[in-house]
Amino acid sequence: MTIREACLKAKKEGRGITRKSYGQRPPLFLPTNTSSCVLLIPSGEDSFKTKRWNPNLDDLIATDWYVYG
């Protein structure tokens, strides 16, 4: 599905989104209406959460988004 479709479904279900192309342990993206914008929660233990994820063109036009988390 598109990023828009995934965001709408995730909002309804209270979940996050990610892409199939990110692999078996993908990061979780939480779109918000706050100043944090989209929170990025990596799957790795050594990684840290960050806010204001900046998608690239491939992320925006991809059709492999799905609800996750």
Rosetta silent file (secondary structure, phi, psi, omega in degrees, C-alpha in Angstrom):
SEQUENCE: MTIREACLKAKKEGRGITRKSYGQRPPLFLPTNTSSCVLLIPSGEDSFKTKRWNPNLDDLIATDWYVYG
SCORE:     score description
SCORE:     0.000 S_00000001
   1 L     0.000  164.944  179.547    0.000    0.000    0.000 S_00000001
   2 L   -78.190  167.416  179.447    1.086    3.614   -0.313 S_00000001
   3 H   -62.971  -35.612  178.504    2.415    5.624    2.617 S_00000001
   4 H   -64.628  -47.036  179.553   -0.882    7.529    2.742 S_00000001
   5 H   -61.791  -42.485  179.793   -2.942    4.343    2.910 S_00000001
   6 H   -64.854  -41.406  179.562   -0.654    2.895    5.585 S_00000001
   7 H   -63.934  -43.106  179.874   -0.824    6.080    7.683 S_00000001
   8 H   -63.459  -43.171  179.023   -4.626    6.189    7.551 S_00000001
   9 H   -67.658  -42.476  179.877   -4.921    2.532    8.561 S_00000001
  10 H   -63.582  -39.080  178.951   -2.268    2.879   11.303 S_00000001
  11 H   -62.737  -43.001 -179.687   -4.033    5.919   12.732 S_00000001
  12 H   -64.325  -36.556 -176.861   -7.307    4.006   12.892 S_00000001
  13 H   -93.378   -7.339 -178.445   -5.624    1.028   14.596 S_00000001
  14 L    69.702   38.381 -177.608   -3.290    3.036   16.855 S_00000001
  15 L  -127.319 -174.952  178.143   -0.164    1.476   15.350 S_00000001
  16 E  -107.576 -171.465  179.920    2.895    2.461   13.302 S_00000001
  17 E  -134.574  162.131  172.626    4.048    1.765    9.762 S_00000001
  18 E  -161.077  178.296 -179.806    7.077    0.366    7.965 S_00000001
  19 E  -112.761  143.959  176.866    8.147   -0.953    4.565 S_00000001
  20 H   -60.993  -34.515 -177.763    8.566   -4.577    3.462 S_00000001
  21 H   -69.320   -7.947  178.396   11.845   -3.639    1.766 S_00000001
  22 H   -82.601   -2.458  173.502   13.352   -2.784    5.170 S_00000001
  23 L    96.732 -164.751 -173.386   13.726   -6.495    5.976 S_00000001
  24 L   -78.291  -27.854  177.292   12.765   -8.793    8.825 S_00000001
  25 L  -121.036   70.241 -174.086   13.459   -6.399   11.709 S_00000001
  26 L   -76.584  159.206  172.964   12.322   -3.089   10.216 S_00000001
  27 L   -70.938  156.214  177.401   12.185    0.236   12.001 S_00000001
  28 E  -103.871  130.733  177.326    8.789    1.425   13.216 S_00000001
  29 E  -110.083  127.319  178.895    7.543    4.818   12.047 S_00000001
  30 E  -114.707   98.846  177.792    4.910    6.605   14.133 S_00000001
  31 E   -69.447  135.236  179.489    3.300    9.503   12.247 S_00000001
  32 L  -133.447  167.736  172.607    1.996   12.192   14.627 S_00000001
  33 L  -104.210   29.484 -179.795    0.356   15.606   14.526 S_00000001
  34 L  -106.709  177.219  177.640    2.893   16.963   17.018 S_00000001
  35 L   -68.195  -11.416  176.505    6.058   18.995   16.546 S_00000001
  36 L   -78.475  -14.020  178.880    7.917   15.649   16.538 S_00000001
  37 L    62.062 -108.688  179.265    6.327   14.855   13.131 S_00000001
  38 E  -110.599  119.642  177.530    7.177   11.189   12.441 S_00000001
  39 E   -82.422  139.171  178.355    8.921    9.284   15.219 S_00000001
  40 E  -113.110  120.160  179.945   11.442    6.658   14.121 S_00000001
  41 E  -118.013  101.835 -178.526   11.920    3.683   16.432 S_00000001
  42 L   -68.151  157.413 -179.675   14.707    1.394   15.172 S_00000001
  43 L   -86.160  -20.111 -178.585   14.578   -2.338   15.844 S_00000001
  44 L   -74.031  146.020 -179.408   18.216   -2.651   16.912 S_00000001
  45 L   -69.074  -30.663 -178.055   19.135   -2.593   20.592 S_00000001
  46 L   -85.384   -2.130 -178.143   22.061   -0.240   20.019 S_00000001
  47 L   -91.313  166.968  179.710   19.901    2.241   18.126 S_00000001
  48 L  -130.863  154.755  178.295   17.951    5.155   19.556 S_00000001
  49 L   -68.601  149.878  176.122   14.596    6.755   18.867 S_00000001
  50 E  -142.934  160.350  177.790   14.572    9.929   16.868 S_00000001
  51 L  -114.662  166.730  178.170   11.971   12.438   15.757 S_00000001
  52 L    61.150   53.627  175.412   11.333   14.209   12.484 S_00000001
  53 L   -58.036  136.400  179.355   12.146   11.366   10.109 S_00000001
  54 L  -110.662  100.847 -179.825   12.992   12.717    6.657 S_00000001
  55 L   -71.906  151.190  173.974   11.789   10.353    3.935 S_00000001
  56 L   -95.549  178.251 -177.220   13.499   10.251    0.577 S_00000001
  57 H   -58.864  -42.519  179.872   11.699   10.112   -2.777 S_00000001
  58 H   -60.283  -38.174  176.843   11.759    6.302   -2.871 S_00000001
  59 H   -63.730  -42.834 -176.099   10.032    6.190    0.540 S_00000001
  60 H   -69.850  -31.679 -177.426    7.327    8.593   -0.576 S_00000001
  61 H  -101.020   -1.057 -178.818    6.465    6.804   -3.822 S_00000001
  62 L   -65.340  152.807  177.403    6.876    3.213   -2.548 S_00000001
  63 L  -119.104   18.477  179.729    3.906    0.859   -2.518 S_00000001
  64 L  -107.337   22.610  177.714    5.289   -1.663    0.002 S_00000001
  65 E   -74.839  147.339  174.140    4.184    0.162    3.165 S_00000001
  66 E  -151.406  161.549  179.103    2.201   -1.744    5.782 S_00000001
  67 E   -75.371  138.225 -171.502    0.868   -1.298    9.314 S_00000001
  68 E  -148.313  148.824  174.167    3.316   -2.575   11.914 S_00000001
  69 L    95.129    0.000    0.000    3.725   -2.689   15.675 S_00000001
